């Protein structure tokens, strides 16, 4: 490993069917007022909300509710949450939901005691909270696997008024203090969300994997995680109630983005940058936006990182490479990725997310560009990637008739 790094992760995890039992012990550490953030109400319909509220009440906590956190949390909703937290003198923020609720809760936690415009400071200027600033503690009870937000300091917020979606990776002060991961809870989400989460996990690993040229231990870990995800995803799409598959997906999601496999890596997050902008325009599930732009992006990246793409083909997809050139082996690996995406029902075109030709200029303008991995994209490159993705849908449609 040639890179220099520091690794620290303070989040305590509770995993398994009995993991909620540990919430009561965690609550003893914090003051009496708990802000409960959750989404549109599915946690109420499936009974998870009632279980959590029962523990909070039994622990003597006063609950300040903040429902309605959407799948792409908006600046407007962030402003609302900050006001609720300030007015309620909140001691702990508890996120009950998927990665968006966790992301949102960290955003509120960082912003409540921010001196100044938190949107401009944290997301537009990418500054860190001031040293010594009070930051509210966050706990997560996860109901969807995908983002890894339960064990990292990332937070993605959308400025809907300007069609701009941007993330900020905070320092360890914003990592959840604890996260409760019960794979049973993830079985309540719709199949579409499960599939979007699966690709989000895969892409998190690939964004860190497809960078650098050295023999890096992190890459060996990444290959194992990808192989596990592929096996579990194939089981889960056929049998969504399979506990073993869902538990492996959930655990892989956490390790895909808790900073471990990025150690010693430059990393390349351009698929996410493009995908974020697609999502800002279409409001499609995050994982679907990533899937829709991945193939044209990685076919470009392959030229600059051929050895790594050959390794990807061989070690992740079991392609022997016998009788093939390195280019052919690498292409076979990307074809295997594409076939898997098709197999589990992921989009390969931004058209399937609701994007149109008329949106391309706006999506391009909203894409944050920086040199990364094996490519140094310019705006024209992003437009070409988006157009190739659109054309993929028409090609597929024509080939069926």
N, C-alpha and C positions, 0 to 999 in steps of 0.2 A: 504494500500500500504506500503510495507516494504522497498522498495528501496529509495535511496537518489539520487536526480537529480536536474539539473538546466535546465530550458526550455527557449529558446529564438529563435524566428524566424523573421528575418528582411525583408523577401520577401513580397513585395506588389503584390497582385493578382488582375487582371482584368478578370472577367469571363462573358461569354455570347456572343451573336451574335454581339453586338456592342462594344466588348472589344478592338478591334484594334483602335477605335477612341481615346483611351487614350495614344497611343504611342507618339503622337506629344507633349503632355504635359510632358511626361517622358524625351523626348530627350532634353528638355530645360536645364536639369540638367547637361548635359555632353558636352565635348568639340566637335570640329568640325569633327573629323575623326571617322567613325564607321566601324568596321570590321564585315562584314556580312558572317556568316558561314551557309552553307546549304549542302544538300546531292547531290544526283545524277541528280537532275533536275526536279523531280516531282512537286516541288513547282512552277516551271516555267510553266509547262504544265497545272496545275490547276488554275493558275492566282493569287495564294497567293503571290508569289514573286513580281509581278507587283504592287499589293496593298501596300506592305511594302516599296518597293523602291520609290513609289510615295510619301509616307509620309516622308521618309528620305530626298528626294530632296526638298520637300516643306519646310522642316525644315532647309534647308541650309547645310546639312551634306555632307561631302566627303566620298564616299563609297569605302572601300577596300574589294574586294570580295575574298572569300575563299570557292569555291564549292568543291564537291566531298568527303564530310565527310561520311564515310561508316558506316554500321550498327554496326560494332564492330571496333571503331576507333583505328588505329594502332599508334605505336610509331613513325613510319616514317611520318605519316600524322601529328602527333603532332609536330614533328620537323619542318615540312613545315609551319605549322600555326604559330609557335613561330617566325620563321624568317619573315613571312609576317607581323606580328604584330609589330615586332621591326623595320623593314624597313619602315613601314607605319606610325610610331609614333601614334598608335591607342589610342583613348580616351575611347571608349566603344566597347565591343564585343556583337554583337546581334546574338543569335542563332535562326535560323529559321528552324524548323524541329522537330523530335522526341527526345526521351531521349538521344540517342547517340550524336546528335548534341549539346544538352545542356551539357552533360558530357564532350564532347570534348572542348567546349568553356570554361568551368571552368578550364580544364587542361591547356589550352593556357594561360588563365588569371593568373594562379598561376606561370607559368613557364617563362613568358617573362622577368621578372626582377629577376629571381632566380640567386643567386650567386653560381655557380657550376652545377653539373649534376642533373637536375630536375628529370629525370627518376629514378636514383638511390636514390635520397633523398626522394622523395614523394611516389613513388610506391614500390620500393624494400625495402627501410628502414622504410617506413611509418612515416617519419618525417613531422612536420608542417612547413609552410613557416616561415621564421625568423620574429621576432617581428619588426615591422617598415618597413618590405619589402613592396614595392609598388605592389599592386595587381590590375589588371584592372577590372573595373566593368563589370558585365554580365547582359544582359537582355534576356529573352526567349519569343519567339512566338511559341507556341506549335502546332504541326500538328499531333501528335500521343499520345494517352494516355497509360501509362504503368509504366514508370520508377519512376515517382515522382520527377525527376531531376529538375523540374521547381521550386521546393520549398525546396531543400536540397543541401548539400554541397558535394555530392558524385560525383566521376568521375572514370569511368572504362576505362582502356586502354589496348590494346593487343600488346605484343611484338611478331609480327608474325614470326620473324626470329627464335625465341626460343619456339614458340607455347605456350606462357604463357600469360594469361589474368588475370589482377589484378585490384582491385579497391582501391581507397583511399577516406576516408571520411574526408574532410577538416573541418576547423572550420568555424564559421559563416561569416568570411570575404569572403568566396567563395560562399555563398548563392546568388542566383540571386537577383539583386536589385529590379527587377520587372519581372513579367511573365504575358503574355497575353494568355488567354485560351478561344478560340472560338470553341465550340463543332462542328460547321460546318466544320472547317478545318480538323478535324479528319476523316471526311467521305471520304476524298480523298485517304486514304491509302488502299492498297489491303486487302482483307479479311484475308489473312494469318497473316498480321501484326496486324490487330485488335485482332485476337484470341490470338496471342502471347502476346500482351499487356495485355489482360484480365487475362491471367494466371500469368504474372509478378506481376500484382496488387495483386492477390489472395495470391501468395507466399510471397510477402512482408509482408502482414498481418500475415500469418501463421508463418513466421520466428520469428516474435516478440511475437506472441500469445503462441506458444508452448515452453514456458520456465517459470520457477518459479512455486510455488505452492500456493502463497498467493491469497487472494481475492483482485484483482487489478482492479481499475476503468478502466485502459487502456484496459483490456480484454473485458469489456462490450462494449466499443467503437468499438473494433475490430470486435466483433460479429455482431454489427449493420452494419458495413462497408461490411463484407463478405456477409451478407444477401442481402444487397442492390446490390452488384456486381452480385450475382447469378441471381437475378430477372432481372436486366438490361441486363446481358449477353445473357440470353435466348431470350429476345426480339431482341437484336441487331443482333444475328446470323441469325434470320429469316427475319429481316427488318433492314438492315444496315443503312438506312436513317432515322430511328426513332430518332428524336432529343432528346426526353426525355431520352431514353435509353442511347444514346451516351453522353449526358450531365452528367448523373449520373455516368457513367463509368469514365469519365474524372475527375469529382470531387472526386470520391472515390480514384482514382489513386494518386491524390495530397495528400490526408489525410492518405493514406496508408504508405507514406514514407516521411513525412515532420517532422519526429521525435516525433510527438505527441503520437502515440499509443505505442511507445517504452519507454515512461516515466515510471521509476520504474521497468524496466524489465532487466533481464540479456541478453536476446535475443539469437537467435540461427540462424546463417547464413550459416550453412554447406550445405544446398541444393544449395545455391548460389555459394559456393566455388566449389562444384562438377560441377554445371551447367556451371560456368565460364570456367572450364577446358574442358568440352565437347564442348563448343562453340569455344574455341581456336583451337580445332582440326577439327571441322566440319563446322564452320562459319554459323551454323544454327541460326535462330532467338532466341534471349536470352530466351524468355518465353517458347519456345518449349523445350529448353535444360533443363529448370527447371522442366517442366511438366514431362519430360521423366525419371527423377530420383526421383521425389517426393514420389511416392507410396512405393517403397522399402525402402526409407529412413524413412518415417513416420511410417511404420509398425514396424520398429525397435525401433523408439523413443517411440512408444505407450507403450512399456513394462515399461519404466521408468517414464512415465508421464501419467499413466492411468486416474487419475481423470480429467485432462485437456482434454484428448481425449473423455471421456464420456461427458463432458460439451460441447465440440465441436459438438458431435453427436446430443445432445439434443437441444442446443440453436441456432445452425447454420442450421442443417438439419432437425429439428423437429422430431427426432426419440424419441419416448416416453420412450423406455427402459423397458416397462412393460413386465414381464416374461423373461427378458434377464439378464444375468450376466453383470457385468461391462465390462468384456472383450468382450462379444458379442455386447454390445452397442457401445463400441469404434470401434470395427471392422465394425459395420454397418455404423458408421459415415465415415470411410475411404472408404467403398464401395459406399456410396452416393457421396463422392468426386470423386471417379473414374467414376461413372455413369455420373456425370455432365461433367467431362472432355471429356468423350466419346460423350456426347450429343452435345457439342459445337465444337467438332472436334479437340481436342488436342491430341498430341502423348503421349503414355504411355511407349514408348520404345526409347532408344537412337538410335536404328537401324533406326528409322524414321527421325532422324536428320542427318543421314549419317555416324554414328559411326559404327565401326566394332570390332570384337574380337581382331584384331591386334593393335587397338588403346588403349586398356584398360590399359596397363602398362604406356603408355605415359600420358593418362588422369589422372591416379592415381598420377603419379609423379608431375603433374602440379596442383594438388589440395592442397590448403593451409589448413592445419589441426590445429584445436585448440579445447579445451574442450568447449562445448556449449550445452545449453538446457538439454535434458535428455540423451544425448549420449556423449561419448568420443571416437570418431572414430580414428581408426588406418588405415594405408594404406591397410591392408588386408580387412578391413570392406568396404572401398571404392571400392575395386575390386569386392567384393561380390555384392554390390549394383549395380554396373555397369553391372555385368553378369546377375543378376536377371532382370534388365531392358532389356537387349538384349533378354533373353529367353522369356520375355513377348510377344514380337513380334512373335516369332515362335509358341508360344502356341496359340495366337490369330489366326494366319494363319491356323494352323492345325485344330482348332476347327471349322473353316468355311468349311472344306472339308470333 
